[in-house]
Amino acid sequence: MKKFYLTTALLCSAVFGFSQSLITYGKYSVNKAEFLRAYNKNKTTVTDKEKAIRDYVDLYTNFKLKVKAAQELKLDTTAQQIADLDNFRHQIEENYMSDEKTFKFLMDEAFDRSQSDLHVVRYTLPIDINSEPNDTMKNYQVIQSVFDALKTKSRVEITKDINVKYVDMGYVTVFALPYVYENIVYGLKPGEFSKPYKSKKAWHIFQVVDQRKSAGKWKVAQILFTSPENADDATKANARKLADSVYSLLQNGSEFGAMAREYSDDKLTYLSGGEIPEFGTGKFDIEFEREVVKLKADNEFSAPFNTTFGIHIIKRLSFTPTPATKDDETFQFELKQKLMQDERMKIARDKFANDILSKIGFKQSSMVSQNDLLRLVDTVMNNTEDVDIASNTPISKKIIINYSKGNIKGEDWLIFARDYKSNPELYKEETNAELWEKYKIVASLDYYKKHLETFNTEFANQLQEFKEGNMLFEVMEKQVWSKAASDTVGLKNYYEENKKQYTWAPSADVILFNAMSEDLANEVQVQMKSGNNWKTLIEEKQGELQGDSGRFELTQINGNANATLGSFSPVIRNADGTATFMQYFKIYTGGEQRNFEDSKGLVINDYQNVVEKRWLEELRKKYPVKVNEVLLKQIVKEAN
């Protein structure tokens, strides 16, 4: 009994500690949990933890004071703020709409499967969904005979006299097949074949012919030569002759892109020099991929080869191997995006939906019988010309599902069923009973999403952080940045009082050029050295060349303190493909007094700090600040 009381006391103490106010400002407060959440998110490695925590108390207090000022100005109620918050909510809510453990399992599974490619073949027996029981049994016997024969016979022997199709699917990788098929093939070893699997339209047997390490991704360009499907031998021979001629030109140095633009029949790529967007295993048919894999170096091109689409010549532009570890954030993000859009997410969603039913207070109402729920779907579907029928059935206004803070009426269910069954991309011949089970999941997830901040503290915190951050920006713009920039008298007074701190560092009078390309920058520099006027050059190359003259500190422009009058800097290629260089007209050693205009940007920046400090002093008078020293020392002690 004593042990129970002690445990309860310790638990209550811990909860009380986190709910205690660490900072109070006026009648408002910040508890330990909120402070630590913010501090731990923004902390850096420090030697003096107590100083770092105390400094952050001041910083966070100022932040909360500014947010409170924004709320007083009702900045959180503006149309833009509301729209921004709603947009952010939609961006992040899907991250909270699946079972975390299941999602992690699916991510790990996808990564593991991404490490290898499987060469898969398939035996398929089409079936009629309306077939009689006798035909169903015959189909089963046929596919079972194929399964038995695979142990001893060849493909040709198996498919010779029966309606079973053999399909070479080439190499596949994760996300290349429907998830149910992917599970089957990745459960097989090379040489093994699956038991017969029945889909709605066919029986299937899968066999893994080969397994290789993931081939990665390629970017290639192609030149395609096509001929009509019913072309005679002479036409086909001419296409081959043209392909061989172009191949010969490429071997003799002709530029691949130019050949593609002139000769390729691929209407989607010829204008871009034949470039195909980056792709991986399973994207194109096996003959095409086989030739891609043969290219071992960038800029290597193939000899002409045939596929069902025509004759191709391809050139490898780049290759990206599949990361072998989970440390590659870009690859993990790519897998996550594919997973979020894949049918397998239904597994995580369904488990998640079943888990949240009790949280949201789900209860099916007894006001409407199950029979009426299902029967009236047929009534609606049989009267599709009556657009209001879903609103006028006996159950339309009756509650069919209750939640802790809401309910759903029969009309909602009937509209869902009508829209679902009317959409051929969604409707998969589910029974009304199956559709009802689906609707319970869909409706419950929708209810949970609308009330997400009620059920998920992390989501609520993330929304609040975004909202307060947006409010901070708006109130700083209103109370500090724009005020400081527009206070001409204050700025000039501040400059006069602090003039000595506004001096020139080593600087130069220069013309700073920015060109669309490195080649253009070099060309312009040569022309200027030959005596061409820079203003004339900018007019001639309007849109491709820009110039800005003025005095700049050398650290701003990576300038050379030893440059001479009229000299040029080297051309520097920027990350976006543009290029910059400058011409020097005068070099200053530094220490000269800046006038007000030359100092204005720096003065505004410094004067903003003054305006902000005054404002915070006003806020602290309006909302007196107190810090719970006992709790703060406890936080410092726990941090150590």
N, C-alpha and C positions, 0 to 999 in steps of 0.2 A: 504493500500500500504506500509506504514512504517513497519507494522507488517511482511509483506512478506519479505522486505529487511532485517529486523532484523533476521528473521528465517534463511534466506539464508546465512547471514553473520556468524551466529553461527555455521551452518552446515559446511561451508567452513573452519571456524576456527578449528573445531574439526578434520576434515579430514587433514588439514594442520599440526595440532599438531601431529597427528600420523605418518605423512610422514616426519616430520622434522628429521634431523640427530641428534642423541644423541651422537654417537661416530663416529669419523672419524679416519682412519688410512691410511696415504698416500692419494691416490685418492679414497679410498673405504670408505663405511660408514655403520652404523647400525642405523635404524630409531627407533622411540619410540615403534611402534607396535611389531617389531621383538624382541627388548630387553624385553618388558613386557611379551611376549609370553614365552620366555625362563625363565625369572625370576619367573613368576607365576607357571610354571611347576615344578620348583626346590626349591621354597622357603620353609622355615620352620618357625615355630613360634619363634619370637624374641621379645626382649623388646625394642631394639634400631633399629627402621626400617630404619632410615637414614643411619646408619653405615652398615646395612645389604645390602641396595641397592647400596651404594658406593662400598662396597667390591665386590658385584656381577658385577658392572661395570668393575672393574679391572679383575675379573675372566673371564668375557665374552670377554673382549678385548683380553686377552691372548689367549683365545680359537680361536677367529677369526684370530689372527695373525698366529697361528699355521696352521690353515686350509689354509690360503693364501700361506704359505710356502709349504704346501703339493701340492697345485695346481701348484705352480711354478715348483715343481719337477715332475709334471704330474702323481702324484700317483693316481689321480682319473681316469686315462685312462688305468690302468693296466687291464688285462683280469679278474683277480680275483675280483677287485673292481666292474667292470661292471657286472660280474656274480652275485655278492652278492647283488647289487642294484636291478638287474632284479628279483632275487629270492624274495627279500623283497617286491618288487612291487606286485608280484603275490600273496604273502601271505596276503596283506592288501587290495587289490583293491576290493575284494568282499564286504568288509565292507562299501563301498561307492556306491554299485550298487543296492540299493533298496530304496523305499520310507520310510523315517524314521518314520513317523506317522503310516503308515500301519504296518511296522515291529513291532513297539511298541505295537500296538493293537494285533497283532498275538502272540507276546510274552506274553502279559497279559492274552489273551484268553487261551493260552496253559497252563499257570500257574494255572489259575482258574480251568480248566478242570482236571489238574493233581491232584487236591485235592479230587476227588471222582472217584470211579469205578462204571460202570453201567453193570448190568446183562442184556444182550440183546438177544432177539430171533428174527428170521427173517422168513417171509413167502415169498417164491420166486417162480415166474412163468417164466420159460425159454421162450424166444421168438426167432423166426428165423428172422434175419435181412433182409432176402429176401422175407418175407411173403407178401401175397397179402393184399390189403386194408380190405377185409372181415375178414381175419384171425386176422389182427391187431385190428379190432373192437371187435372181439370175445375175444381176450386176455384181452383187456381193461375191457370188461364186466365181465370176470372171476375174475380178480384181484379186481374189484370194489365190486363184490359180497362177496369176502373175507373180504374186508374192512367193509362192512355193517354187515356181520355175526359176526365179532369180538366183536361187541357190546353186543351180546347176547349168542353166541354159544361157545363151547369148541374147542380146537385145533383139537381133533380127529374128531369131527363132521364136521369141516370146510374142512379138507384135505382128508376126506374119499373117495370121488368120483371124485376128480379133480386133475389135474396135478400140484399141488402146493406143494412145498417142505417146510417142517418145519425144521429150523436149530437153535439149541441152540448154540449161539456163546460164551456162558460163560460170564465172566466179561471182560470188555474192559476199556481202559483208553485213554488218549490223545496220538495221533500218532499210535494207534493200528489199526485204520481203515482208508480207503481212506477219505480224508477231507470232501467230499460231504456227506458220510455216517455219519461221526463224527458229522457234523453240525446237521444232522437230529436227531440222538439219544440224543445228549446233549441238544436238544430243547424240549425233552419229560420229563415228570415227571413219577415216578414209576407207572406202571399200564396203562399208555397212549400208544397209537400206532400211527404211522405216516400215513399220506395219501399215496396212492400208488406213488412210485417213479420209473420212467423208466430209466434204464441204457441201453447201447447198446444191451445187450444180455438177459435182464430179467426185469420183474417188481418186485419190492420189497415193502414189508411193514415191518417196524421195530417196535418192542415193547420193552419197558424197563420194565423188571420184577422186578428189585430191584436196589437200589442205596446204596452204602456203602462208608465210608470214605476210602481214598486211602490206599490200603494194603501195599504199599511200595515195597521194593525189597528184594529178598531172595538169599542166596547162599546155595545150597544143594548138597549133594552127593546121588547117587542112585545105587542100585543093581537091574539089570533088568533080568528077566527070560522070555524068549520068547519060542514060539513053532510055527511050520509052520502053515500057514493060514488054510490049509486043514487038520490039525492034528485031529486025532481021540480022543475020550474021554479019553482013557488010557494015551495018550501022554500029554494031558492037565493036567490030574490028577497028573502025575509024576512031571511036572513043578511046580504045586502047592505044592506038597509034598516037593520038594527041597527048595522052597521059605520058607515054614514053618520051615524046618530044619535049614536053615541059620538064620531065625528070632530067633529061639531058641538059637542058638550059640551067637547071638548078645546080647540076654537077659542075657546070662551067662558070658558076659564080653569079647567076641571076638572083635577084633579091626575092625571097619567098613571098613576102607580102604583095609585091607588085605582080607576081605570077598569079596569086590568088585573085587579086582584083580584076585581072584580065581574063582568066580562064575558068575560075571556079563556078560551078553550077549551084553551090550552096547559097541561096538567096539571103540567109540569115547572117552569114559571116564574111562574105567576099569583100564587102566594103571596108571591113576592119582588118584586112589582110589575112582573112581566114581564121582569126583567133576564136577559139571555142572557150566558154567559161570553164574555170577549173572544175574538174570532176574526179571521182574516185571509182573504186570497184563497183561493177554492176550497173553503171549508168548507161553504157552502150553495149552493143552486142559483142559476142565473144571474139569474132574475127577482128573487129576494130581494136578491142582492148589488147588482144594478143600482139598486134603490131606496135601499139603504144608502149607496152612493157619492154619490147626489144630495144627501144631507144634508150641508151644508157647515159647520154650526155645532153645538156642543153644545146640547142641549135642543130642537133643531129636530125636528119630527115630520112624518111623511109623511101624505099622503092615503091612503085605503084602496086597496090593490092586491091583485091575485090571483096566487097560485102554485098548484101542484098540491096544496098542503096546505090551502088555504082562502084567506080574505081576511085581510090583515095591515094593521095600523097600527104603524109603528115610530117610536121616538124615539132619537136619537143621544145617548148619555151621555158618551162620550169618544172621542178619536181619538189613536192613536200612530203617527207616521210611521216608516217603516223607516229606520234609521240609514244614512247614505251613506258612512261611513268605518268602518274596523275598530277605531276607538278606543273604541267603545261596548262595555264589558266585559259588560254585561248581555245585549246582543244576541249577542255572541260566545259567551257561555255557553249561551244558548238554542239557537243553531245547533249547538254541540257536543253538547248533550243529545239533540237530534233526530238528529244524525249517529250517535251511539253506539247509538241504538235502530233505525236504519234498515238496510235490507238491503245498502246500499252498503258498510257496514262490513266485509262479507264480503270485499271486495276487499283491504282493508288487512289483514284477519286472515289471508287465504290467503297473501298475499305474505310476511307476517310468519312464518307457520308454515313456509313453504318455506325461509325464510332461517335459521330456528333449528334445522332438522333436523340440520345438522352440529354445531351447538353442543351439542345434547343427546345426541349419539352415536346417532342413530336408525339402526337397521339391521333390515331385515325378516329374520326367521329362516328358515332353510332346513329347519327341522324339519317344517314343514307346507307342502304344495303349494298353489299358488294355486287349483287346481281344487277341493281340499277346502275351502279357506276359503270359496269362493263356493257350492259345492254344498250344504254343510251348513246354510247359511242357509235354503234351501228346505225342508230336513228339519225345522228348527225351526218354520218358519212353517206347515208341513203338519201339525204335531202340537201345536198351541197348547193343547190340553187337558192336555198333559203339562207341568206347570209346571217340572219338573226337567230337561227334555230338553237345555237349553243346557249343563247341568253334566255331562251324561252322554254326550256325543258323543266320538268318537275323538280330537278335537283339544282338548277342553275343558281338559286340564291341561298341554298343550304350549305352549311359548313361541312366540309368533308375531311379536313385536317386541321388540328389545333396545334399551335406553337405557344411557347411561354409568353410571347408578346405579339401575337397575331394569329391569323387563320387563313385558310384557303377555301374557296367555295366551288361548287360543282361546275360553274361556268368556266373557271380557269382550267380545270382538268379537261373539259370537253373541247375547248379551243386548242389546248396543247395537242390532244389526240388528233383533232381534225388537221391541224397544220403539219403534224409529224407524218400522218398517213398520206398526206397530199404531196409530200416531198420525196420523190423517187431516190434521191441521194441519201436520205436518212432511213426511210422505211425499208425494213428487211423482212417483211412478212411476219412480224411479231404478232402474237395473239393479243387480244385486249388485256388479258390478265398480265402478260409479259410487259405490255406497255404501261400498265398501272404501276408495276414495280419500278419501272424506269422513271415514271413521273414522280414517284415518292422521293427518289434520289435527286432528280433534277430540281424539284421544288424545295427540298430541304437544303440543298447546296445554295440555291438562290437566296433563301431566307438567311442562311448563315452568313453569306457574303455581305448582304445588306446590313447585318448587325455585327460585323466582324470585330469591331473595336470593343464590343461588349464581351466577347468570348476570348479574345486573344490580346493579352497585355502588350506583347511585343509589337503587334500591329498598331495598337492604340498609341504606344510610345513613338513609333516611327512617324505616324501621322502628325502627332503633336510637335515633334521635333521639326518636321518640314514646315508646319504652319507657323511656328514661332520663328524659324529662320527666315521665312518669307516676310513676316511682320517686321522683323529686325531690319531687314534691308529697306523696307518702305519707310520706317520711322527714322532711320539714319539718313536717308535721302531727304526727308522732310525737315528734320530738326538739326542736322549737322552739315551734310555735304552741300546741299543747295544754299543753305543759309550762309555758310562760310564763303562760298564762291560768289555770292551776290552782294556781300557786305564790302563794298568798295572802300569805304572810309576805314573800316576795321582792318582790312588787308593792308592798306597803305600805312596806317599807324603801326601795325605789327611789323611791317618791313622796316620802318624807320627805327623802331625800338630794337630790332635784332639785325640790323644791316650787316654787321661784321661777319655774321655766319653765312652770308650769301656772297660768296666769291667764286670766281672761276677756277676750276681745276685745270690741269693741262688740257688745252683745247685747240680747235682748228676751224678756220673758215673752209668749208668744203662744198662741193656739189656731190650729192649722194644719188647714185643711179640704181634703179631696179629694172631689170630686163626680164622678159618672159622666158628666156632660155640662156644657158651658158654661152652658146654659140653667138647669140645676138649681142650679149654683153661684150664678148671679145671683139666682135665686129665693130661695135660702137666705139670701143676704146681705141682701136686702130684708126678709125676715121677721125676721132678727136685729136689724136697725136699727129694726124696729117693736116690739122688746121681747121677741120669742120666745126661750126658753131653748135654747141650742145643744145641750145633752144631749137635750132632748125632741125636737128636730128630727132628731137622729141616730137615735133610737129609732123615730121615725115613718117615716124613709126608710132603714130597715135594708137594708144591702147596696148602697145607692146613694150613701150619704154616710158619710164617716169623718172623725173629728176627733182631734187629738192635741195636748194642752196641755203646755207645758214651756218651759224657757229655752233659746233657740237663739242662736248667734252669727249676726249679721246676714248674714255672707258665706255661711252655710249655707242661708239661706232667701231670699236676694235681698231682704233687709229694708231698710226705709227708716229711716235714723238720725234723720230729722226727723218721724217719725210721732208722733201724740199719743195719749194715753190713750183707749182705746175705739175708735180709728179702724180702718178696714179697708184692706187692700191692694187693688189692682185684681185682678180675676179673670184668671188666666192659663190659656189653653187649652194643654194638653199635646199632644204628637205623636200619642198614642193615642186622642185624643178626650175624655179626662177633663179636668178643670179644677181648679185650686187657688186658694185665697186664704187670708188670715190676718187675725186681729183682734189688735191690740196692747193689752197691759195695762200694760207698763212697759218703758222704754228705759234701758239701762245704757251708760255711756260707755266702759267697758273698764278693764282694769288690776287688777280685783279678784282676789283669790286664789280659785282653785277648791278645793273640798274633795276628798277622795279619791274619793268616789262620782261627783262631777261630772267628775273627771279620769280615771276608770278606763279608758275606751276608749283615751285617748291614752297613758296609762301602760302598758297592755298592749302597745300598738304599739311603744313605745320599749323596753320591757323585753324584747320578743322579740329585738331587735337585740343586747341584752346576752347573752341565752341563746345566740343563734346564734354570736356571737363566741367565747364560751367553748367551745362545741362544736367550732368550726373549729380552735381552738388545740389541743384534744385530738386531733383528726384529723391535724393537721400533725405532732404528736409521734409518733403511731402510724405515719404514712406520711410520712417526711421528704421535703420538696419540694426539687427542684433544677431550675434553668432553664438550658438550654444557651445561654449568652450569645452565643457565636459565631454560632449559628444564628439567634438572636433579632435580632442586629444585621443579619444578612443579610436577614431578613424586613422589617425596618424600611427598609433600603436599597432593596429591591425595591418597597416600597410608595411610596416617594418617586419 
